[in-house]
């Protein structure tokens, strides 16, 4: 992503279904913190899916990622900016991974949010390397998925240790 400020995109781009869904149904365009708002979109999804069990949750995550790769790639091509900040599908996917394996909790889920945002924003170690290597939809999604795994492992370990 570019370090220079980006102009606000044209609202007409939201008419493109890929841009609309990749931007979290437009949520990514309503704030100076699109990644944070995008991450928050994962919570109602996780809350609804988690009671169905781990298999259903992980199948949903896999499907979400599988849809997200071509979706974000098309949205990026339409917007014309590599990993545009308005594309938040990747944050939703990463946050879903960070919440996996733990039940809804007033401690664990907010911790999962904080840790995911930490890893996603600061991109320590391999996350930064992955972020710099990727292109297209895979490039958009990969660093957030790894950030989600890192955050999720910490939250899961804390849940298991109790």
DRENSE-863554 format. One record per residue (C-alpha): residue in one letter; x, y, z. Coordinates in steps of 0.001 Angstrom, whole numbers, plus 500000, padded with zeros to 6 digits. Layout:
aXYZ;...
***
This chain:
x500000500000500000;x501199503486499195;x502364505741502020;x500863508819500365;x497269509799501142;x494728508407498731;x491881510419497284;x488409509180498186;x487104506854495501;x484117507626493364;x480863506360494863;x479896505012491438;x482525502306491960;x480258500835494634;x477884499833491827;x480390497154490881;x479413494070492967;x483058493097493565;x483900496557494903;x480709496668496964;x481308493328498698;x485106493643498943;x484594496967500720;x482366495299503323;x479173496530501630;x480661500031501556;x481801500048505200;x485433500375504128;x484649503766502571;x482991505446505545;x485945505934507864;x489582506913508152;x490016503494509790;x488557501121507192;x490553498102508393;x489304498520511935;x485685498808510811;x486169495870508472;x487535493793511342;x484466494619513406;x482248493215510636;x483605489759511470;x482042489735514938;x478379489311513969;x479388486623511463;x481485484773514045;x478762485110516663;x476170483605514310;x478366480764513013;x480264479746516174;x477316477887517791;x477147475548514765;x480488474050515777;x484101474125514710;x483619472267511403;x480931474639510196;x482946477641511364;x486082476513509507;x484113475587506382;x482659479088506418;x486127480630506821;x487538478525503973;x484605479499501731;x484960483154502754;x488648483105501824;x488005481190498593;x485429483779497529;x487599486624498801;x490657485932496666;x489026486530493257;x486629489108494725;x489371491327496147;x491497490850493037;x488636492072490844;x487908494973493192;x491575495972493157;x491619495902489353;x488429497977489235;x489664500529491784;x493121500646490222;x495047500800493509;x497098497891494865;x495589496716498178;x493366499786498462;x492468500521502083;x488767500423501211;x488996496712500490;x488215495170503884;x487178491608502942;x490699490555503966;x490310492117507420;x487007490308507900;x488638486996506938;x491655487572509180;x489478488547512117;x487311485450511636;x490484483364511911;x491592485261515022;x488268484427516706;x488216480762515683;x488543478136518353;x487166480218521205;x483559480821522231;x482202484361522385;x483767485982525410;x483975489500526813;x487704488937527316;x488925486622524558;x487127488149521571;x488175491749522310;x491701490425522876;x491470488672519499;x490444491975517937;x493313493897519545;x495891491256518636;x494639490968515061;x494779494730514562;x498270494759516123;x499566492123513710;x497691493601510739;x498867497183511278;x502460496602512412;x503057493541510214;x505938492061512213;x508368489579510653;x506889487201508116;x503644489160507842;x505525492146506387;x507409489872503986;x504146488238502830;x502537491664502421;x505365492787500127;x505389489611498002;x501746489199497148;x499892490437494097;x496207490478493249;x493641488816495464;x496135486403497023;x498392489324497922;x495530491267499436;x494362488342501538;x497587486560502570;x499037488989505125;x495685489342506901;x495229485581507036;x498655485170508646;x497903488036511050;x494673486242511948;x496525482980512556;x499055484732514820;x496348486482516830;x494173483377516911;x496954481156518214;x497604483502521119;x493910483777521993;x493394480033521637;x496390479272523890;x495051481653526532;x491627479982526270;x493150476505526645;x495377477514529559;x492509479294531356;
***
